[in-house]
């Protein structure tokens, strides 16, 4: 990437550990969970809490 050329930064999801997470569901289900939580939250902390609760439900 060349920041001076105005090219967008594209994270390396394979090798850049801060951008990785444990996959527990397919893309469509993940999108549904995130979208559903995002429409019902008051702030970022509420969003993270709702996602964590949904994750636990899916794991069960």
mmCIF file of the N, C-alpha and C atoms, coordinates in Angstrom:
data_MODEL
# 
_entry.id   MODEL 
# 
loop_
_atom_site.group_PDB 
_atom_site.id 
_atom_site.type_symbol 
_atom_site.label_atom_id 
_atom_site.label_alt_id 
_atom_site.label_comp_id 
_atom_site.label_asym_id 
_atom_site.label_entity_id 
_atom_site.label_seq_id 
_atom_site.pdbx_PDB_ins_code 
_atom_site.Cartn_x 
_atom_site.Cartn_y 
_atom_site.Cartn_z 
_atom_site.occupancy 
_atom_site.B_iso_or_equiv 
_atom_site.pdbx_formal_charge 
_atom_site.auth_seq_id 
_atom_site.auth_comp_id 
_atom_site.auth_asym_id 
_atom_site.auth_atom_id 
_atom_site.pdbx_PDB_model_num 
ATOM 1   N N  . UNK A 1 1  ? 0.842   -1.187  0.000  1.00 0.00 ? 1  UNK A N  1 
ATOM 2   C CA . UNK A 1 1  ? 0.000   0.000   0.000  1.00 0.00 ? 1  UNK A CA 1 
ATOM 3   C C  . UNK A 1 1  ? 0.881   1.242   0.000  1.00 0.00 ? 1  UNK A C  1 
ATOM 4   N N  . UNK A 1 2  ? 0.456   2.226   -0.746 1.00 0.00 ? 2  UNK A N  1 
ATOM 5   C CA . UNK A 1 2  ? 1.175   3.483   -0.807 1.00 0.00 ? 2  UNK A CA 1 
ATOM 6   C C  . UNK A 1 2  ? 0.240   4.577   -0.303 1.00 0.00 ? 2  UNK A C  1 
ATOM 7   N N  . UNK A 1 3  ? 0.435   4.995   0.947  1.00 0.00 ? 3  UNK A N  1 
ATOM 8   C CA . UNK A 1 3  ? -0.448  5.997   1.554  1.00 0.00 ? 3  UNK A CA 1 
ATOM 9   C C  . UNK A 1 3  ? -0.372  7.333   0.831  1.00 0.00 ? 3  UNK A C  1 
ATOM 10  N N  . UNK A 1 4  ? 0.789   7.642   0.269  1.00 0.00 ? 4  UNK A N  1 
ATOM 11  C CA . UNK A 1 4  ? 0.955   8.908   -0.437 1.00 0.00 ? 4  UNK A CA 1 
ATOM 12  C C  . UNK A 1 4  ? 0.150   8.956   -1.728 1.00 0.00 ? 4  UNK A C  1 
ATOM 13  N N  . UNK A 1 5  ? -0.126  7.806   -2.307 1.00 0.00 ? 5  UNK A N  1 
ATOM 14  C CA . UNK A 1 5  ? -0.864  7.754   -3.569 1.00 0.00 ? 5  UNK A CA 1 
ATOM 15  C C  . UNK A 1 5  ? -2.375  7.788   -3.342 1.00 0.00 ? 5  UNK A C  1 
ATOM 16  N N  . UNK A 1 6  ? -2.804  7.809   -2.081 1.00 0.00 ? 6  UNK A N  1 
ATOM 17  C CA . UNK A 1 6  ? -4.226  7.858   -1.795 1.00 0.00 ? 6  UNK A CA 1 
ATOM 18  C C  . UNK A 1 6  ? -4.938  6.529   -1.962 1.00 0.00 ? 6  UNK A C  1 
ATOM 19  N N  . UNK A 1 7  ? -4.180  5.427   -1.988 1.00 0.00 ? 7  UNK A N  1 
ATOM 20  C CA . UNK A 1 7  ? -4.785  4.117   -2.118 1.00 0.00 ? 7  UNK A CA 1 
ATOM 21  C C  . UNK A 1 7  ? -5.430  3.722   -0.792 1.00 0.00 ? 7  UNK A C  1 
ATOM 22  N N  . UNK A 1 8  ? -6.558  3.035   -0.843 1.00 0.00 ? 8  UNK A N  1 
ATOM 23  C CA . UNK A 1 8  ? -7.213  2.631   0.410  1.00 0.00 ? 8  UNK A CA 1 
ATOM 24  C C  . UNK A 1 8  ? -6.417  1.556   1.129  1.00 0.00 ? 8  UNK A C  1 
ATOM 25  N N  . UNK A 1 9  ? -6.494  1.567   2.451  1.00 0.00 ? 9  UNK A N  1 
ATOM 26  C CA . UNK A 1 9  ? -5.848  0.535   3.245  1.00 0.00 ? 9  UNK A CA 1 
ATOM 27  C C  . UNK A 1 9  ? -6.756  -0.680  3.298  1.00 0.00 ? 9  UNK A C  1 
ATOM 28  N N  . UNK A 1 10 ? -6.215  -1.820  2.965  1.00 0.00 ? 10 UNK A N  1 
ATOM 29  C CA . UNK A 1 10 ? -6.974  -3.069  3.006  1.00 0.00 ? 10 UNK A CA 1 
ATOM 30  C C  . UNK A 1 10 ? -6.300  -3.971  4.027  1.00 0.00 ? 10 UNK A C  1 
ATOM 31  N N  . UNK A 1 11 ? -6.983  -4.273  5.132  1.00 0.00 ? 11 UNK A N  1 
ATOM 32  C CA . UNK A 1 11 ? -6.346  -5.107  6.160  1.00 0.00 ? 11 UNK A CA 1 
ATOM 33  C C  . UNK A 1 11 ? -6.104  -6.521  5.670  1.00 0.00 ? 11 UNK A C  1 
ATOM 34  N N  . UNK A 1 12 ? -5.068  -7.134  6.173  1.00 0.00 ? 12 UNK A N  1 
ATOM 35  C CA . UNK A 1 12 ? -4.752  -8.526  5.858  1.00 0.00 ? 12 UNK A CA 1 
ATOM 36  C C  . UNK A 1 12 ? -5.418  -9.385  6.927  1.00 0.00 ? 12 UNK A C  1 
ATOM 37  N N  . UNK A 1 13 ? -6.572  -9.923  6.624  1.00 0.00 ? 13 UNK A N  1 
ATOM 38  C CA . UNK A 1 13 ? -7.337  -10.669 7.612  1.00 0.00 ? 13 UNK A CA 1 
ATOM 39  C C  . UNK A 1 13 ? -6.696  -12.013 7.958  1.00 0.00 ? 13 UNK A C  1 
ATOM 40  N N  . UNK A 1 14 ? -5.832  -12.525 7.132  1.00 0.00 ? 14 UNK A N  1 
ATOM 41  C CA . UNK A 1 14 ? -5.194  -13.809 7.389  1.00 0.00 ? 14 UNK A CA 1 
ATOM 42  C C  . UNK A 1 14 ? -4.031  -13.685 8.368  1.00 0.00 ? 14 UNK A C  1 
ATOM 43  N N  . UNK A 1 15 ? -3.177  -12.702 8.175  1.00 0.00 ? 15 UNK A N  1 
ATOM 44  C CA . UNK A 1 15 ? -1.951  -12.601 8.969  1.00 0.00 ? 15 UNK A CA 1 
ATOM 45  C C  . UNK A 1 15 ? -1.986  -11.526 10.044 1.00 0.00 ? 15 UNK A C  1 
ATOM 46  N N  . UNK A 1 16 ? -2.921  -10.623 9.994  1.00 0.00 ? 16 UNK A N  1 
ATOM 47  C CA . UNK A 1 16 ? -2.978  -9.511  10.938 1.00 0.00 ? 16 UNK A CA 1 
ATOM 48  C C  . UNK A 1 16 ? -3.910  -9.886  12.090 1.00 0.00 ? 16 UNK A C  1 
ATOM 49  N N  . UNK A 1 17 ? -3.374  -10.418 13.165 1.00 0.00 ? 17 UNK A N  1 
ATOM 50  C CA . UNK A 1 17 ? -4.182  -10.982 14.242 1.00 0.00 ? 17 UNK A CA 1 
ATOM 51  C C  . UNK A 1 17 ? -5.229  -10.046 14.843 1.00 0.00 ? 17 UNK A C  1 
ATOM 52  N N  . UNK A 1 18 ? -5.034  -8.728  14.929 1.00 0.00 ? 18 UNK A N  1 
ATOM 53  C CA . UNK A 1 18 ? -6.108  -7.895  15.489 1.00 0.00 ? 18 UNK A CA 1 
ATOM 54  C C  . UNK A 1 18 ? -7.393  -7.925  14.651 1.00 0.00 ? 18 UNK A C  1 
ATOM 55  N N  . UNK A 1 19 ? -7.303  -8.359  13.405 1.00 0.00 ? 19 UNK A N  1 
ATOM 56  C CA . UNK A 1 19 ? -8.483  -8.378  12.536 1.00 0.00 ? 19 UNK A CA 1 
ATOM 57  C C  . UNK A 1 19 ? -9.104  -9.761  12.422 1.00 0.00 ? 19 UNK A C  1 
ATOM 58  N N  . UNK A 1 20 ? -8.616  -10.724 13.196 1.00 0.00 ? 20 UNK A N  1 
ATOM 59  C CA . UNK A 1 20 ? -9.145  -12.090 13.134 1.00 0.00 ? 20 UNK A CA 1 
ATOM 60  C C  . UNK A 1 20 ? -10.099 -12.342 14.288 1.00 0.00 ? 20 UNK A C  1 
ATOM 61  N N  . UNK A 1 21 ? -11.051 -13.220 14.073 1.00 0.00 ? 21 UNK A N  1 
ATOM 62  C CA . UNK A 1 21 ? -11.913 -13.677 15.158 1.00 0.00 ? 21 UNK A CA 1 
ATOM 63  C C  . UNK A 1 21 ? -12.289 -15.125 14.884 1.00 0.00 ? 21 UNK A C  1 
ATOM 64  N N  . UNK A 1 22 ? -12.708 -15.805 15.936 1.00 0.00 ? 22 UNK A N  1 
ATOM 65  C CA . UNK A 1 22 ? -13.094 -17.199 15.800 1.00 0.00 ? 22 UNK A CA 1 
ATOM 66  C C  . UNK A 1 22 ? -14.436 -17.271 15.084 1.00 0.00 ? 22 UNK A C  1 
ATOM 67  N N  . UNK A 1 23 ? -14.478 -18.000 13.976 1.00 0.00 ? 23 UNK A N  1 
ATOM 68  C CA . UNK A 1 23 ? -15.699 -18.125 13.202 1.00 0.00 ? 23 UNK A CA 1 
ATOM 69  C C  . UNK A 1 23 ? -16.633 -19.119 13.888 1.00 0.00 ? 23 UNK A C  1 
ATOM 70  N N  . UNK A 1 24 ? -17.863 -18.718 14.139 1.00 0.00 ? 24 UNK A N  1 
ATOM 71  C CA . UNK A 1 24 ? -18.833 -19.630 14.749 1.00 0.00 ? 24 UNK A CA 1 
ATOM 72  C C  . UNK A 1 24 ? -20.082 -19.747 13.907 1.00 0.00 ? 24 UNK A C  1 
ATOM 73  N N  . UNK A 1 25 ? -20.136 -19.066 12.775 1.00 0.00 ? 25 UNK A N  1 
ATOM 74  C CA . UNK A 1 25 ? -21.325 -19.119 11.944 1.00 0.00 ? 25 UNK A CA 1 
ATOM 75  C C  . UNK A 1 25 ? -20.998 -18.688 10.518 1.00 0.00 ? 25 UNK A C  1 
ATOM 76  N N  . UNK A 1 26 ? -21.940 -18.910 9.611  1.00 0.00 ? 26 UNK A N  1 
ATOM 77  C CA . UNK A 1 26 ? -21.702 -18.515 8.223  1.00 0.00 ? 26 UNK A CA 1 
ATOM 78  C C  . UNK A 1 26 ? -21.901 -17.006 8.049  1.00 0.00 ? 26 UNK A C  1 
ATOM 79  N N  . UNK A 1 27 ? -21.483 -16.509 6.896  1.00 0.00 ? 27 UNK A N  1 
ATOM 80  C CA . UNK A 1 27 ? -21.519 -15.061 6.630  1.00 0.00 ? 27 UNK A CA 1 
ATOM 81  C C  . UNK A 1 27 ? -22.919 -14.467 6.746  1.00 0.00 ? 27 UNK A C  1 
ATOM 82  N N  . UNK A 1 28 ? -23.912 -15.150 6.197  1.00 0.00 ? 28 UNK A N  1 
ATOM 83  C CA . UNK A 1 28 ? -25.276 -14.621 6.205  1.00 0.00 ? 28 UNK A CA 1 
ATOM 84  C C  . UNK A 1 28 ? -25.836 -14.516 7.621  1.00 0.00 ? 28 UNK A C  1 
ATOM 85  N N  . UNK A 1 29 ? -25.599 -15.520 8.440  1.00 0.00 ? 29 UNK A N  1 
ATOM 86  C CA . UNK A 1 29 ? -26.081 -15.493 9.825  1.00 0.00 ? 29 UNK A CA 1 
ATOM 87  C C  . UNK A 1 29 ? -25.364 -14.404 10.617 1.00 0.00 ? 29 UNK A C  1 
ATOM 88  N N  . UNK A 1 30 ? -24.064 -14.246 10.377 1.00 0.00 ? 30 UNK A N  1 
ATOM 89  C CA . UNK A 1 30 ? -23.307 -13.198 11.057 1.00 0.00 ? 30 UNK A CA 1 
ATOM 90  C C  . UNK A 1 30 ? -23.853 -11.822 10.684 1.00 0.00 ? 30 UNK A C  1 
ATOM 91  N N  . UNK A 1 31 ? -24.091 -11.608 9.405  1.00 0.00 ? 31 UNK A N  1 
ATOM 92  C CA . UNK A 1 31 ? -24.640 -10.333 8.943  1.00 0.00 ? 31 UNK A CA 1 
ATOM 93  C C  . UNK A 1 31 ? -25.998 -10.070 9.602  1.00 0.00 ? 31 UNK A C  1 
ATOM 94  N N  . UNK A 1 32 ? -26.838 -11.075 9.673  1.00 0.00 ? 32 UNK A N  1 
ATOM 95  C CA . UNK A 1 32 ? -28.151 -10.925 10.304 1.00 0.00 ? 32 UNK A CA 1 
ATOM 96  C C  . UNK A 1 32 ? -27.999 -10.514 11.770 1.00 0.00 ? 32 UNK A C  1 
ATOM 97  N N  . UNK A 1 33 ? -27.129 -11.198 12.500 1.00 0.00 ? 33 UNK A N  1 
ATOM 98  C CA . UNK A 1 33 ? -26.945 -10.889 13.924 1.00 0.00 ? 33 UNK A CA 1 
ATOM 99  C C  . UNK A 1 33 ? -26.440 -9.465  14.134 1.00 0.00 ? 33 UNK A C  1 
ATOM 100 N N  . UNK A 1 34 ? -25.447 -9.065  13.344 1.00 0.00 ? 34 UNK A N  1 
ATOM 101 C CA . UNK A 1 34 ? -24.889 -7.714  13.481 1.00 0.00 ? 34 UNK A CA 1 
ATOM 102 C C  . UNK A 1 34 ? -25.921 -6.665  13.103 1.00 0.00 ? 34 UNK A C  1 
ATOM 103 N N  . UNK A 1 35 ? -26.614 -6.876  11.987 1.00 0.00 ? 35 UNK A N  1 
ATOM 104 C CA . UNK A 1 35 ? -27.624 -5.920  11.531 1.00 0.00 ? 35 UNK A CA 1 
ATOM 105 C C  . UNK A 1 35 ? -28.754 -5.794  12.550 1.00 0.00 ? 35 UNK A C  1 
ATOM 106 N N  . UNK A 1 36 ? -29.214 -6.917  13.048 1.00 0.00 ? 36 UNK A N  1 
ATOM 107 C CA . UNK A 1 36 ? -30.304 -6.916  14.022 1.00 0.00 ? 36 UNK A CA 1 
ATOM 108 C C  . UNK A 1 36 ? -29.890 -6.182  15.296 1.00 0.00 ? 36 UNK A C  1 
ATOM 109 N N  . UNK A 1 37 ? -28.686 -6.437  15.787 1.00 0.00 ? 37 UNK A N  1 
ATOM 110 C CA . UNK A 1 37 ? -28.201 -5.772  16.996 1.00 0.00 ? 37 UNK A CA 1 
ATOM 111 C C  . UNK A 1 37 ? -28.024 -4.273  16.763 1.00 0.00 ? 37 UNK A C  1 
ATOM 112 N N  . UNK A 1 38 ? -27.526 -3.905  15.599 1.00 0.00 ? 38 UNK A N  1 
ATOM 113 C CA . UNK A 1 38 ? -27.247 -2.493  15.316 1.00 0.00 ? 38 UNK A CA 1 
ATOM 114 C C  . UNK A 1 38 ? -28.504 -1.632  15.308 1.00 0.00 ? 38 UNK A C  1 
ATOM 115 N N  . UNK A 1 39 ? -29.628 -2.216  14.946 1.00 0.00 ? 39 UNK A N  1 
ATOM 116 C CA . UNK A 1 39 ? -30.869 -1.445  14.883 1.00 0.00 ? 39 UNK A CA 1 
ATOM 117 C C  . UNK A 1 39 ? -31.544 -1.280  16.237 1.00 0.00 ? 39 UNK A C  1 
ATOM 118 N N  . UNK A 1 40 ? -31.027 -1.966  17.262 1.00 0.00 ? 40 UNK A N  1 
ATOM 119 C CA . UNK A 1 40 ? -31.690 -1.958  18.563 1.00 0.00 ? 40 UNK A CA 1 
ATOM 120 C C  . UNK A 1 40 ? -30.809 -1.440  19.698 1.00 0.00 ? 40 UNK A C  1 
ATOM 121 N N  . UNK A 1 41 ? -29.743 -0.727  19.389 1.00 0.00 ? 41 UNK A N  1 
ATOM 122 C CA . UNK A 1 41 ? -28.807 -0.321  20.438 1.00 0.00 ? 41 UNK A CA 1 
ATOM 123 C C  . UNK A 1 41 ? -28.838 1.175   20.696 1.00 0.00 ? 41 UNK A C  1 
ATOM 124 N N  . UNK A 1 42 ? -28.316 1.527   21.873 1.00 0.00 ? 42 UNK A N  1 
ATOM 125 C CA . UNK A 1 42 ? -28.216 2.935   22.265 1.00 0.00 ? 42 UNK A CA 1 
ATOM 126 C C  . UNK A 1 42 ? -26.811 3.483   22.058 1.00 0.00 ? 42 UNK A C  1 
ATOM 127 N N  . UNK A 1 43 ? -25.807 2.594   22.225 1.00 0.00 ? 43 UNK A N  1 
ATOM 128 C CA . UNK A 1 43 ? -24.412 3.008   22.084 1.00 0.00 ? 43 UNK A CA 1 
ATOM 129 C C  . UNK A 1 43 ? -23.538 1.788   21.789 1.00 0.00 ? 43 UNK A C  1 
ATOM 130 N N  . UNK A 1 44 ? -22.234 2.006   21.665 1.00 0.00 ? 44 UNK A N  1 
ATOM 131 C CA . UNK A 1 44 ? -21.312 0.942   21.298 1.00 0.00 ? 44 UNK A CA 1 
ATOM 132 C C  . UNK A 1 44 ? -21.287 -0.170  22.346 1.00 0.00 ? 44 UNK A C  1 
ATOM 133 N N  . UNK A 1 45 ? -21.312 0.199   23.620 1.00 0.00 ? 45 UNK A N  1 
ATOM 134 C CA . UNK A 1 45 ? -21.285 -0.816  24.666 1.00 0.00 ? 45 UNK A CA 1 
ATOM 135 C C  . UNK A 1 45 ? -22.531 -1.695  24.613 1.00 0.00 ? 45 UNK A C  1 
ATOM 136 N N  . UNK A 1 46 ? -23.671 -1.094  24.356 1.00 0.00 ? 46 UNK A N  1 
ATOM 137 C CA . UNK A 1 46 ? -24.917 -1.848  24.220 1.00 0.00 ? 46 UNK A CA 1 
ATOM 138 C C  . UNK A 1 46 ? -24.827 -2.788  23.018 1.00 0.00 ? 46 UNK A C  1 
ATOM 139 N N  . UNK A 1 47 ? -24.251 -2.320  21.927 1.00 0.00 ? 47 UNK A N  1 
ATOM 140 C CA . UNK A 1 47 ? -24.062 -3.129  20.722 1.00 0.00 ? 47 UNK A CA 1 
ATOM 141 C C  . UNK A 1 47 ? -23.199 -4.356  21.027 1.00 0.00 ? 47 UNK A C  1 
ATOM 142 N N  . UNK A 1 48 ? -22.087 -4.141  21.692 1.00 0.00 ? 48 UNK A N  1 
ATOM 143 C CA . UNK A 1 48 ? -21.193 -5.256  22.025 1.00 0.00 ? 48 UNK A CA 1 
ATOM 144 C C  . UNK A 1 48 ? -21.865 -6.254  22.958 1.00 0.00 ? 48 UNK A C  1 
ATOM 145 N N  . UNK A 1 49 ? -22.643 -5.747  23.898 1.00 0.00 ? 49 UNK A N  1 
ATOM 146 C CA . UNK A 1 49 ? -23.366 -6.625  24.820 1.00 0.00 ? 49 UNK A CA 1 
ATOM 147 C C  . UNK A 1 49 ? -24.374 -7.476  24.071 1.00 0.00 ? 49 UNK A C  1 
ATOM 148 N N  . UNK A 1 50 ? -25.139 -6.863  23.160 1.00 0.00 ? 50 UNK A N  1 
ATOM 149 C CA . UNK A 1 50 ? -26.133 -7.612  22.389 1.00 0.00 ? 50 UNK A CA 1 
ATOM 150 C C  . UNK A 1 50 ? -25.470 -8.675  21.503 1.00 0.00 ? 50 UNK A C  1 
ATOM 151 N N  . UNK A 1 51 ? -24.326 -8.333  20.892 1.00 0.00 ? 51 UNK A N  1 
ATOM 152 C CA . UNK A 1 51 ? -23.621 -9.319  20.080 1.00 0.00 ? 51 UNK A CA 1 
ATOM 153 C C  . UNK A 1 51 ? -23.097 -10.476 20.939 1.00 0.00 ? 51 UNK A C  1 
ATOM 154 N N  . UNK A 1 52 ? -22.595 -10.166 22.118 1.00 0.00 ? 52 UNK A N  1 
ATOM 155 C CA . UNK A 1 52 ? -22.089 -11.218 23.002 1.00 0.00 ? 52 UNK A CA 1 
ATOM 156 C C  . UNK A 1 52 ? -23.223 -12.151 23.431 1.00 0.00 ? 52 UNK A C  1 
ATOM 157 N N  . UNK A 1 53 ? -24.380 -11.586 23.742 1.00 0.00 ? 53 UNK A N  1 
ATOM 158 C CA . UNK A 1 53 ? -25.532 -12.410 24.116 1.00 0.00 ? 53 UNK A CA 1 
ATOM 159 C C  . UNK A 1 53 ? -25.981 -13.288 22.952 1.00 0.00 ? 53 UNK A C  1 
ATOM 160 N N  . UNK A 1 54 ? -25.995 -12.711 21.756 1.00 0.00 ? 54 UNK A N  1 
ATOM 161 C CA . UNK A 1 54 ? -26.400 -13.479 20.576 1.00 0.00 ? 54 UNK A CA 1 
ATOM 162 C C  . UNK A 1 54 ? -25.396 -14.598 20.289 1.00 0.00 ? 54 UNK A C  1 
ATOM 163 N N  . UNK A 1 55 ? -24.123 -14.316 20.487 1.00 0.00 ? 55 UNK A N  1 
ATOM 164 C CA . UNK A 1 55 ? -23.085 -15.324 20.298 1.00 0.00 ? 55 UNK A CA 1 
ATOM 165 C C  . UNK A 1 55 ? -23.316 -16.503 21.239 1.00 0.00 ? 55 UNK A C  1 
ATOM 166 N N  . UNK A 1 56 ? -23.608 -16.205 22.496 1.00 0.00 ? 56 UNK A N  1 
ATOM 167 C CA . UNK A 1 56 ? -23.856 -17.273 23.466 1.00 0.00 ? 56 UNK A CA 1 
ATOM 168 C C  . UNK A 1 56 ? -25.062 -18.112 23.069 1.00 0.00 ? 56 UNK A C  1 
ATOM 169 N N  . UNK A 1 57 ? -26.115 -17.457 22.559 1.00 0.00 ? 57 UNK A N  1 
ATOM 170 C CA . UNK A 1 57 ? -27.293 -18.203 22.105 1.00 0.00 ? 57 UNK A CA 1 
ATOM 171 C C  . UNK A 1 57 ? -26.932 -19.149 20.963 1.00 0.00 ? 57 UNK A C  1 
ATOM 172 N N  . UNK A 1 58 ? -26.132 -18.656 20.016 1.00 0.00 ? 58 UNK A N  1 
ATOM 173 C CA . UNK A 1 58 ? -25.753 -19.497 18.877 1.00 0.00 ? 58 UNK A CA 1 
ATOM 174 C C  . UNK A 1 58 ? -24.857 -20.661 19.309 1.00 0.00 ? 58 UNK A C  1 
ATOM 175 N N  . UNK A 1 59 ? -23.999 -20.430 20.288 1.00 0.00 ? 59 UNK A N  1 
ATOM 176 C CA . UNK A 1 59 ? -23.119 -21.491 20.770 1.00 0.00 ? 59 UNK A CA 1 
ATOM 177 C C  . UNK A 1 59 ? -23.908 -22.593 21.489 1.00 0.00 ? 59 UNK A C  1 
ATOM 178 N N  . UNK A 1 60 ? -24.988 -22.188 22.138 1.00 0.00 ? 60 UNK A N  1 
ATOM 179 C CA . UNK A 1 60 ? -25.823 -23.182 22.843 1.00 0.00 ? 60 UNK A CA 1 
ATOM 180 C C  . UNK A 1 60 ? -26.579 -24.012 21.843 1.00 0.00 ? 60 UNK A C  1 
# 
